[in-house]
Amino acid sequence: MRALLLCLLAFSLAACTQRDTAGPPQASPTTMVAGAQNGGVAATAIVNFPNPGPFKLVEVNDPRYGKMECWQGRGESGQFGGTFRVSTFGGGPKTFNPWVASDVESSGLGLLLFEKLVDIDAWTGQPYPRLAKSISISPDKREYTITLRQGLKWSDGKPITADDVVFTFATIVARGYGNSSLRDTLSVYGKYPEVSKVDDLTVKFRTAVPFSPFLKMLPNVPIAPKHVVEPITKRPMEAFQGFWDINSDPKSLVVSGRFMLDRYVPGQRIELVRNPNYAMVDKQGRRLPYLDRFVYAIVPDQNTMILKFLGNELDFLDVRAVRGSDAAFMKQKEQSGNFRLYNLGPDDGTTFLILNMTRREDPKSKKPYVNPLKQKWFNNQYFRQAVSHAINRQRMIDNVLRGVGIPLYTPETIASLYFNKKLKPYPQELDTAAKLLEQGGFTKRGDRLYDSEGHPVEFTLHTNAGNSTRDGVCVMIADELKKLGMKVNYQAIDFNTLIDKTNQSLDWEAIVMGLSGSKTEPQDGANVWKSDGRLHMFDQRLPNEQGKVIVTDAREWEKRIDRLFDLAATSFDEKKRHEYFDEFEEIVYNQLPFIYLYSILDITAARNTIGNYTPTPLGVFYTPLGSLHNLEEIYFKKARQ
């Protein structure tokens, strides 16, 4: 499930599939060249910590609860204690309810608070049981039997059982109580899987047809404590949206993850404490995590974040926190600052420009979401192609990202195993852009561009305030399009306002923003690319009162993308899957519903006092987990309070 990026700490949801090799993808020549001018930061070798092998299941006799089955950590034995300090500049989570979250901060907080039923291995990209201990698949590849570990407990001491799993998938997700994107990525041909209880520790999922990425989609869904959440689902649906909102008592949350929410100071910080019921141990049999507390400060911007790290107020900067403009300077500070920069290679997140192609009216006001004149421009393929050809992506990377990035033209980045190499990049081509506009019925008179009815081309471009990188990108886009005669009025706005425009009010014209991605499974983007998807932002269709999105006006190429995703999801032939996704990428490359700009290189910074920090190119997830895929094993070599 892809989520909106705000350039906080890390933005890749781990929805992965099998890899041809056990190791992470290696840097391409493009990657090395892209970062070469940045003092060698991005041109350094991609980190390559050796694969520690699979987790080992061990039995622990807990004095409070009796026998428990725990996963054993794969890192070195560490020391207990200390507070791990990170930071974000996104304004804080919008909700504590991970099932309704649509922003990366709220979803990321859920990764710290709730353990996954199935997770993705950071080295291999393959699914493995997490709350579960075993997974079996029927010969017809439609039935998945998943058995939970024995003795698992919620933070309030209640047992974690199959009832919790069935309730999560059959009620919260299936009935649309939460973010409908969860349902999108688990559905194929519009059909959601059946889920049933076998016994107290065993559940069975049955898909309508063989669904190859099914296990890779399960990590998208946090398992809910039925005894706490079920009463809310018996009330009107809007009650669930307000459940565990940011005004709730943090200690009221019942969780299963590494940490529990202890305190939230709006606009300042989030404080989490160690969950003593977390069922994972180190090699000495000691209950993890090692850290006592996990705290992240909420700061106004990236500059403040960098300054706090250099001032030793933070222990760690994750991917997207270290900008291209910071990397070379920070490289010089490694020794004196007692930290190290890590190159994790190309990111799977994307940054893009979208033009609002919505052609419908607001059913309440009976007014078009988008000015009818601008609807015609934005739905003109020649217009979108001209805009794309006018943008100088390499100059963006050189001047704004300071070389730490890669030009992007496709929905899958160079980091993806499904990247379509046949789709070639192109430089800025203003003459080509001008000819495309002529084909689309536009005429340039003097310095201004006019449509076929004589209206001057002018529209408003938004991005989220406080993001200096996107600010620079938007200014550059406005300048480039001015060369074609377009007047672009750029305005940065509050992130919540921006999200309301894309998700609810739909009253916007052009936006620069980003989405998380997956390096190994395009199905993770079904909520974006399916015509009824909840992040189908270029032409967002809103759900009805039952939470369903009914599509009656899909374009032919949208219908083809719907079909290609279903075909790929139901095929276990990797060659065929690549063919389907190659065609999908080619459609997007030509139709340009998203005008892709760039993807960054993932660079992190960690204090040398941190033990067991073993980032991998595949082990990058949502903020605030980021590249800390093994956060339960992170420790201070000399515990600091």
C-alpha positions in Angstrom: 0.0 0.0 0.0 1.6 3.2 -1.1 1.3 6.3 1.1 1.8 10.0 0.7 5.4 11.2 1.3 6.2 14.3 3.3 10.0 13.8 3.3 10.1 13.0 7.0 12.4 10.1 7.9 11.7 7.1 5.6 8.9 6.4 3.2 8.9 2.9 1.8 6.2 0.4 2.8 7.7 -3.1 2.9 5.4 -4.9 0.5 8.0 -7.2 -1.1 8.1 -10.4 -3.1 10.7 -13.0 -3.9 14.0 -12.0 -5.4 16.2 -13.9 -7.8 19.1 -13.6 -5.5 19.5 -13.4 -1.7 21.4 -10.1 -1.8 20.2 -6.6 -2.2 20.2 -4.8 -5.6 23.5 -3.3 -6.5 24.2 0.3 -7.5 23.8 1.0 -11.2 26.2 3.3 -13.1 23.4 5.8 -13.1 23.4 5.8 -9.3 27.1 6.4 -9.1 27.1 9.2 -11.6 24.1 10.9 -10.0 25.9 11.4 -6.7 29.4 11.9 -8.0 29.3 15.6 -7.7 28.3 15.5 -4.1 31.7 15.1 -2.6 31.6 11.3 -3.2 28.8 10.8 -0.7 26.4 8.9 -3.0 29.2 7.5 -5.1 30.4 5.5 -2.1 29.6 1.8 -2.1 26.1 0.7 -1.1 26.1 -0.9 2.3 26.3 -4.6 2.2 26.0 -6.2 5.7 26.1 -10.0 5.4 22.7 -11.8 5.6 22.4 -13.3 9.1 20.0 -16.0 7.9 16.5 -16.7 9.1 15.1 -16.0 12.5 15.1 -18.9 15.0 12.0 -19.8 17.0 12.7 -20.5 20.7 10.6 -21.4 23.6 10.6 -19.2 26.7 9.1 -19.8 30.1 7.7 -16.4 31.2 7.1 -16.2 35.0 3.9 -14.2 34.4 2.4 -16.0 31.4 4.0 -19.4 31.1 5.3 -20.8 27.9 5.9 -18.4 25.0 7.3 -18.9 21.5 9.6 -16.1 20.7 11.7 -15.2 17.7 15.4 -14.9 18.5 17.3 -11.8 17.4 19.9 -12.2 14.7 22.3 -9.5 15.8 25.0 -9.3 18.5 24.0 -9.3 22.2 23.7 -5.7 23.4 23.1 -3.6 26.5 19.8 -2.6 27.9 18.8 1.0 28.6 18.8 4.4 27.0 16.6 6.7 25.0 16.9 6.7 21.2 16.3 10.1 19.8 15.1 10.8 16.2 13.1 13.7 14.6 10.5 14.6 12.1 9.3 17.9 10.6 5.8 16.8 9.5 3.9 18.3 12.3 3.3 15.0 14.1 0.8 12.1 13.5 -2.7 12.9 12.4 -4.2 9.9 14.3 -3.1 7.1 16.6 -5.4 4.7 14.7 -3.2 2.9 12.2 -6.2 1.5 10.3 -7.5 4.9 9.2 -4.0 6.5 8.7 -3.2 7.8 5.2 -0.1 9.8 6.1 3.3 8.3 6.7 3.7 9.7 10.2 0.6 8.0 11.5 1.2 4.8 9.6 4.8 4.8 10.7 3.8 5.2 14.3 1.7 2.1 13.8 4.8 0.1 12.8 6.3 0.8 16.2 3.2 0.1 18.1 1.8 -3.0 16.3 3.6 -6.2 15.2 2.8 -7.6 11.8 1.2 -11.0 11.2 3.7 -11.5 8.3 6.8 -9.3 7.6 9.4 -9.0 4.9 13.0 -10.0 5.4 15.3 -7.0 5.1 18.0 -9.0 3.3 16.0 -11.3 0.9 12.7 -9.3 0.4 10.8 -12.6 1.1 7.8 -12.8 3.5 8.3 -14.6 6.8 6.0 -15.2 9.8 6.2 -12.5 12.5 3.3 -12.7 14.9 2.8 -16.0 13.1 5.1 -19.0 13.4 4.2 -20.8 10.2 2.5 -20.4 6.9 1.3 -23.1 4.5 -0.2 -22.7 1.0 -2.6 -25.1 -0.6 -1.8 -26.8 -3.9 -4.3 -24.6 -5.8 -2.5 -21.5 -4.3 -5.8 -20.0 -3.1 -5.7 -21.0 0.6 -3.2 -19.7 3.2 -3.2 -21.3 6.6 -1.3 -19.1 9.2 -0.6 -20.3 12.7 0.3 -17.8 15.5 3.0 -18.2 18.0 2.0 -19.6 21.4 1.8 -17.2 24.4 1.7 -13.9 22.6 0.2 -11.0 24.7 -1.2 -7.6 24.1 0.3 -4.8 26.2 -2.6 -5.1 28.6 -1.8 -8.8 29.2 -4.7 -10.3 27.1 -3.7 -13.1 24.7 -3.3 -12.4 21.0 -5.4 -15.0 19.2 -6.9 -15.9 15.9 -10.0 -13.9 16.8 -7.9 -10.7 16.6 -6.6 -11.6 13.2 -10.1 -12.6 11.8 -11.7 -9.4 13.3 -9.0 -7.2 11.7 -9.3 -8.6 8.2 -13.0 -9.6 8.1 -14.4 -6.5 9.9 -12.0 -3.5 9.9 -10.6 -4.0 6.4 -13.3 -5.9 4.6 -16.1 -3.6 5.7 -14.1 -0.4 5.0 -13.8 0.9 8.6 -10.3 2.0 8.0 -8.2 3.3 5.1 -9.8 1.6 2.0 -6.3 1.3 0.5 -5.8 -1.7 2.8 -8.6 -3.4 1.1 -7.4 -2.3 -2.4 -4.1 -4.1 -2.1 -5.6 -7.3 -0.8 -8.3 -7.5 -3.6 -8.1 -9.0 -7.0 -10.8 -8.6 -9.7 -12.6 -6.6 -7.1 -12.9 -9.5 -4.7 -11.5 -9.5 -1.2 -10.3 -12.8 0.4 -12.3 -14.8 2.8 -10.8 -15.2 6.3 -11.9 -17.7 8.9 -10.8 -19.1 12.3 -9.5 -22.7 12.4 -8.6 -22.7 16.1 -7.4 -20.3 18.7 -4.1 -19.9 17.1 -4.8 -20.6 13.4 -6.5 -18.6 10.7 -7.3 -19.4 7.1 -7.4 -17.0 4.2 -8.9 -18.0 0.8 -8.6 -15.8 -2.2 -11.1 -15.7 -5.1 -8.4 -16.8 -7.5 -4.7 -17.5 -7.1 -3.2 -14.3 -5.9 0.6 -14.3 -6.2 1.5 -11.2 -4.1 -0.9 -12.0 -1.3 1.6 -12.7 1.5 3.6 -9.6 0.5 0.4 -7.5 1.0 -0.3 -8.8 4.5 2.4 -6.6 6.2 0.2 -3.5 5.2 -2.4 -4.4 7.9 -1.7 -4.0 11.6 -3.5 -6.6 13.7 -6.1 -5.1 16.1 -7.0 -6.1 19.7 -10.5 -7.3 19.1 -11.5 -6.9 22.8 -10.7 -3.2 22.6 -11.7 -2.2 19.1 -14.8 -4.3 18.4 -17.2 -2.2 20.4 -16.3 0.8 18.2 -17.2 -1.1 15.1 -20.7 -1.6 16.4 -21.3 2.1 16.4 -21.8 4.3 13.3 -18.7 4.1 10.9 -17.7 7.7 11.6 -17.0 6.7 15.3 -14.1 4.5 14.0 -12.5 7.5 12.3 -12.4 9.3 15.6 -11.2 6.3 17.6 -7.7 6.7 19.1 -7.4 10.2 17.7 -4.5 12.4 18.8 -6.5 13.7 21.7 -6.8 10.2 23.2 -4.9 9.3 26.3 -1.7 7.6 24.9 -1.8 5.0 27.7 -5.2 3.9 26.5 -3.7 2.3 23.4 -3.4 -1.5 23.6 -0.5 -2.7 21.3 1.6 -5.6 20.3 4.8 -3.9 19.0 8.2 -3.1 20.3 7.1 0.0 22.1 4.0 1.5 23.8 2.8 5.1 23.4 3.6 7.0 26.6 3.2 10.7 25.9 2.4 13.0 23.0 3.0 16.7 23.2 1.4 18.2 20.0 3.9 20.0 17.8 6.8 19.0 20.1 7.5 15.3 20.5 6.2 11.7 20.7 7.5 9.5 23.5 7.3 5.7 23.5 8.4 3.2 26.2 9.6 -0.4 26.0 6.8 -3.0 25.7 7.6 -5.6 28.3 5.3 -8.1 26.6 7.1 -8.0 23.3 7.8 -11.6 22.3 11.3 -11.5 21.0 14.6 -12.4 22.7 18.3 -12.0 22.1 20.7 -14.9 21.8 21.0 -15.0 25.6 17.3 -15.4 26.0 16.7 -11.8 27.3 13.5 -10.1 26.3 13.9 -7.4 23.7 13.9 -4.5 22.9 17.1 -3.2 24.4 16.1 0.4 24.4 14.0 1.8 27.3 12.5 4.7 25.3 12.1 5.8 21.7 11.5 9.6 21.3 11.2 11.7 18.3 11.1 15.4 18.3 8.8 17.4 16.0 10.8 20.2 14.4 9.7 22.9 11.9 11.9 22.0 9.0 14.8 19.9 7.7 17.4 22.5 8.6 16.5 22.3 12.2 16.7 18.5 12.1 20.2 18.6 10.6 21.3 21.1 13.2 20.0 19.1 16.1 21.8 16.0 14.8 25.1 17.9 14.4 24.5 19.4 17.9 24.2 15.8 19.3 20.5 16.2 20.2 19.6 13.4 17.9 21.1 9.9 17.5 20.0 9.2 14.0 18.9 10.7 10.6 17.0 8.3 8.4 16.5 8.3 4.6 15.0 11.6 3.3 16.3 13.5 6.3 19.8 13.9 4.7 19.2 16.1 1.7 21.6 16.4 -1.2 22.5 19.9 0.0 23.5 18.5 3.4 25.3 15.3 2.4 28.7 16.6 1.3 28.9 18.9 4.3 28.0 16.1 6.7 30.5 13.8 5.1 33.2 16.2 6.3 31.8 16.1 9.8 31.7 12.3 10.2 34.9 12.0 12.3 34.4 15.0 14.6 30.7 14.3 15.0 31.3 10.6 15.8 28.8 9.3 13.2 28.8 7.6 9.8 26.8 8.2 6.6 25.4 5.1 4.9 24.5 4.8 1.2 21.5 2.5 0.8 21.2 3.1 -3.0 18.2 4.3 -5.0 15.0 4.9 -3.2 11.7 3.3 -4.2 9.7 6.5 -3.5 8.7 8.8 -6.3 8.3 12.6 -6.6 6.0 13.9 -9.3 3.8 16.6 -10.7 0.1 15.9 -11.0 -2.6 17.9 -12.9 -6.1 17.4 -11.7 -7.9 15.4 -14.4 -11.2 15.1 -12.4 -14.2 15.6 -14.8 -17.0 15.4 -12.3 -19.1 17.7 -10.1 -19.3 17.9 -6.4 -22.6 16.2 -5.6 -23.3 18.6 -2.8 -22.6 22.0 -4.5 -23.3 20.7 -8.0 -20.2 22.6 -9.2 -17.3 21.1 -11.0 -14.3 20.2 -8.9 -12.1 21.7 -11.5 -12.8 24.7 -13.7 -14.2 23.3 -17.0 -11.6 25.2 -19.0 -8.7 23.7 -17.0 -10.4 20.3 -17.1 -9.9 20.4 -20.9 -6.2 21.4 -20.6 -5.4 18.8 -18.0 -7.2 16.0 -19.8 -5.4 16.8 -23.1 -2.6 14.3 -23.5 -0.6 16.6 -25.6 -0.7 19.2 -22.9 0.6 16.8 -20.2 3.3 15.5 -22.6 4.4 19.1 -23.3 4.7 19.8 -19.6 6.8 16.7 -19.1 9.2 17.7 -22.0 9.5 21.2 -20.6 11.0 20.1 -17.3 14.7 19.8 -16.9 15.0 16.9 -14.4 18.7 16.7 -14.4 19.0 20.4 -13.5 16.6 19.8 -10.6 18.9 17.0 -9.3 22.0 19.1 -9.8 20.7 22.4 -8.3 18.0 21.3 -5.8 19.1 17.8 -4.8 22.8 18.6 -5.2 23.3 15.4 -7.3 21.8 13.0 -4.8 19.0 11.7 -7.0 18.0 10.1 -10.3 15.8 11.5 -13.1 12.5 9.7 -13.2 10.1 9.1 -16.1 8.2 6.0 -15.0 6.1 4.8 -12.0 8.7 2.2 -11.1 12.1 3.6 -10.1 15.5 2.2 -11.0 15.5 0.5 -7.6 12.5 -1.7 -8.6 13.0 -5.2 -9.9 10.1 -4.4 -12.3 11.7 -1.3 -13.7 11.0 -1.2 -17.5 14.4 -0.6 -19.0 12.9 -0.2 -22.5 11.4 3.2 -21.6 14.1 5.7 -22.3 14.7 9.0 -20.5 14.7 12.2 -22.5 16.3 15.6 -21.9 14.4 18.9 -21.6 13.0 19.5 -25.1 11.3 22.8 -25.4 10.9 22.6 -29.2 9.2 19.2 -28.8 7.0 20.6 -26.0 5.9 23.6 -28.2 5.0 21.2 -31.1 3.0 19.0 -28.8 1.0 22.1 -27.6 0.3 23.0 -31.2 -1.0 19.5 -31.8 -3.2 19.9 -28.7 -4.8 23.1 -30.0 -2.8 25.6 -28.1 -1.2 28.8 -29.6 1.6 31.0 -28.3 1.1 34.7 -28.9 4.0 36.8 -27.6 4.9 35.5 -24.2 1.6 33.8 -23.4 0.0 30.5 -24.3 -3.7 30.4 -25.3 -6.1 27.5 -25.7 -8.2 26.9 -28.8 -10.9 29.2 -27.4 -8.5 32.0 -26.7 -8.2 31.6 -23.0 -4.7 32.2 -21.5 -3.2 29.2 -19.8 -2.8 29.9 -16.1 -3.1 27.6 -13.1 -2.1 27.2 -9.5 0.6 24.8 -8.3 0.8 23.6 -4.7 3.1 21.5 -2.5 3.4 21.1 1.3 4.9 24.0 3.2 8.2 23.6 5.1 9.9 21.3 2.5 12.7 23.3 1.0 13.5 20.6 -1.6 9.9 20.6 -3.0 9.8 24.4 -2.8 12.9 24.6 -5.1 11.4 22.1 -7.4 8.1 24.0 -7.8 9.9 27.3 -8.4 11.9 25.6 -11.2 8.7 24.0 -12.7 7.0 27.4 -12.8 10.1 29.0 -14.5 10.3 26.2 -17.1 6.6 26.3 -18.0 6.8 30.1 -18.3 9.1 29.4 -21.3 6.1 27.7 -23.0 3.9 30.7 -22.2 2.1 29.2 -19.2 1.5 31.3 -16.0 2.0 29.0 -13.0 1.1 30.5 -9.6 3.0 28.6 -7.0 1.8 28.4 -3.4 3.0 26.1 -0.6 0.2 25.1 1.8 -0.1 23.2 5.0 0.2 19.4 4.6 -3.2 18.7 6.1 -4.8 21.2 3.8 -3.0 19.6 0.9 -4.2 16.1 1.8 -7.8 17.3 2.3 -7.7 18.7 -1.2 -6.4 15.5 -2.8 -8.5 13.1 -0.7 -11.8 15.0 -0.1 -12.5 18.4 -1.5 -10.7 17.7 -4.8 -10.5 21.5 -5.4 -6.9 21.7 -6.7 -5.2 22.2 -10.0 -1.6 21.1 -9.8 0.5 19.5 -7.0 4.0 18.3 -6.5 4.2 15.5 -4.0 5.5 12.0 -3.5 4.5 8.4 -2.8 6.2 5.6 -1.1 7.0 2.5 -3.3 8.2 -1.0 -3.2 11.4 -2.3 -4.7 10.0 -5.7 -5.3 6.2 -5.7 -5.8 4.2 -3.3 -7.9 1.0 -4.6 -6.5 1.8 -2.4 -3.6 0.6 0.4 -5.8 -2.8 -1.0 -6.5 -4.4 1.6 -4.3 -2.9 4.3 -6.6 -3.4 2.7 -10.0 -6.7 0.9 -9.8 -9.4 3.3 -11.0 -11.3 2.8 -7.7 -8.1 3.1 -5.6 -8.0 5.5 -2.6 -4.9 7.2 -3.9 -5.9 7.5 -7.6 -5.0 11.1 -7.1 -5.0 12.4 -10.7 -8.7 11.5 -10.9 -9.8 10.7 -7.4 -13.2 9.1 -7.0 -14.7 9.4 -3.6 -16.4 6.5 -1.7 -20.1 6.3 -1.2 -21.8 6.0 2.2 -20.9 2.3 2.3 -17.2 3.1 1.8 -17.2 1.8 -1.8 -15.8 3.6 -4.8 -18.0 3.1 -7.8 -16.3 3.9 -11.1 -18.5 4.9 -14.1 -16.2 7.1 -16.1 -12.8 5.3 -16.3 -10.8 6.1 -19.4 -9.9 3.1 -21.7 -6.3 3.2 -20.6 -7.4 3.3 -16.9 -9.4 0.2 -17.6 -6.4 -1.5 -19.2 -4.3 -0.7 -16.1 -7.0 -2.2 -13.9 -6.9 -5.3 -16.1 -3.1 -5.5 -16.1 -2.9 -5.3 -12.3 -5.4 -8.1 -12.0 -3.6 -10.3 -14.5 -0.2 -9.7 -12.8 -1.8 -10.4 -9.4 -3.2 -13.8 -10.5 0.0 -15.0 -12.3 2.8 -17.0 -10.7 4.8 -16.8 -13.9 7.5 -14.1 -13.3 8.0 -13.6 -17.0 4.3 -12.9 -17.5 4.2 -10.6 -14.5 7.1 -8.6 -15.9 5.3 -8.3 -19.2 2.1 -7.1 -17.6 3.9 -4.5 -15.5 6.0 -3.4 -18.4 2.8 -2.6 -20.3 1.4 -0.7 -17.3 4.6 1.4 -17.1 4.4 2.1 -20.8 0.9 3.4 -20.5 1.8 5.7 -17.7 4.9 6.8 -19.6 2.8 7.9 -22.5 -0.4 9.1 -20.8 1.4 10.9 -18.0 -1.3 11.0 -15.3 1.7 11.5 -13.0 4.5 13.5 -14.5 7.5 11.9 -12.7 10.4 14.0 -11.7 13.0 12.1 -9.7 13.8 9.6 -7.1 16.4 10.2 -4.4 19.3 8.2 -3.2 18.8 6.8 0.3 21.4 8.2 2.7 21.3 7.8 6.5 23.4 9.0 9.4 23.9 7.1 12.6 26.1 7.7 15.7 29.0 5.3 16.1 27.7 4.6 19.6 24.7 2.7 18.1 25.0 -1.1 18.1 23.3 -3.5 15.7 22.5 -0.9 13.1 22.6 -3.0 9.9 20.6 -1.1 7.2 19.9 -2.8 3.9 18.6 -1.4 0.6 15.5 -3.6 1.0 15.0 -2.9 4.7 13.6 0.6 4.4 10.1 1.1 5.7 7.7 3.8 6.9 8.8 6.6 9.2 9.6 6.4 12.1 11.0 2.9 11.6 12.9 3.9 8.5 16.0 1.8 8.0 15.7 0.5 11.6 14.2 -2.7 10.5 15.7 -4.5 13.5 14.9 -1.7 16.0 14.2 -4.2 18.8 18.0 -5.1 18.6 19.3 -1.5 18.4 21.3 -0.6 21.5 23.8 1.9 22.8 27.3 0.5 23.2 27.4 2.5 26.3 23.8 2.9 27.5 22.8 6.5 27.7 19.7 7.8 29.6 
